[in-house]
Amino acid sequence: MNWLNSEAFTLFGQHIKWSDMIGNLIGLIALALGWRRSIWTWPAQFLSGLILFAAFATAHLAGSAGKQIVVMLVAGYGFWQWNRGRQQAQDGSIAIRFATWRERGALLGAAALGTLAVGGLFTAYPSLSWDPWPDAYIFVGTVVAMYAQARGMVEFWFAWLLVDLVGVPLNFANGFAFSGFVYVIYGALVLWGLRDWWLRSRKDARPVLEGAPA
């Protein structure tokens, strides 16, 4: 694991680690696969989480490392959920939809309460994180986004955008420059994926006329 956590190169004065670079590149692939509604998005997210866990753990960012454990667990749930529901859409692909107002309220409530709980934990035990509240926000936001993705909710893209807003400056501040650069690319992919899922959800929700091919 030593080479994985060693410096790969320097970019704009920022030291890029192999683990940071490889883990985030796989994360980009996972996001692109999610945009394409491919079930392989989940194994890719699991592998990305495994590599980034090694990166953050050696940097003593316990919060970010712990987040990767949750990411791997949710990736397993997402794989099971999508594999179970992959025939729900009219064209045989993964069924996607907008969340109900009740589900949106539940997601927002879980994000707020989760951030307060995790942020309080990080504040009580400073060794767990260098930046307790931003780290808690990203931790909980990532879990909420992945859960919404597993449930096929279009809103998961909005959750990723909100994570991006804090993720970029936090990663640069903590020495994970490649993560910061990748989060910028995430933003572009999220907007692209949001548009695609938005249009797809409207198409899937359109009723099929009797006697017409699905």
Sequence and secondary structure as in RCSB ss.txt:
>XXXX:A:sequence
MNWLNSEAFTLFGQHIKWSDMIGNLIGLIALALGWRRSIWTWPAQFLSGLILFAAFATAHLAGSAGKQIVVMLVA
GYGFWQWNRGRQQAQDGSIAIRFATWRERGALLGAAALGTLAVGGLFTAYPSLSWDPWPDAYIFVGTVVAMYAQA
RGMVEFWFAWLLVDLVGVPLNFANGFAFSGFVYVIYGALVLWGLRDWWLRSRKDARPVLEGAPA
>XXXX:A:secstr
 TTTTSEEEEETTEEEEHHHHHHHHHHHHHHHHHHTT TTHHHHHHHHHHHHHHHHHHTT HHHHHHHHHHHHHH
HHHHHHHHHHTT STTSS   B   HHHHHHHHHHHHHHHHHHHHHHHHSGGG SSHHHHHHHHHHHHHHHHHHH
TTBTTHHHHHHHHHHHHHHHHHHTT HHHHHHHHHHHHHHHHHHHHHHHHHHHHHS   TTS  
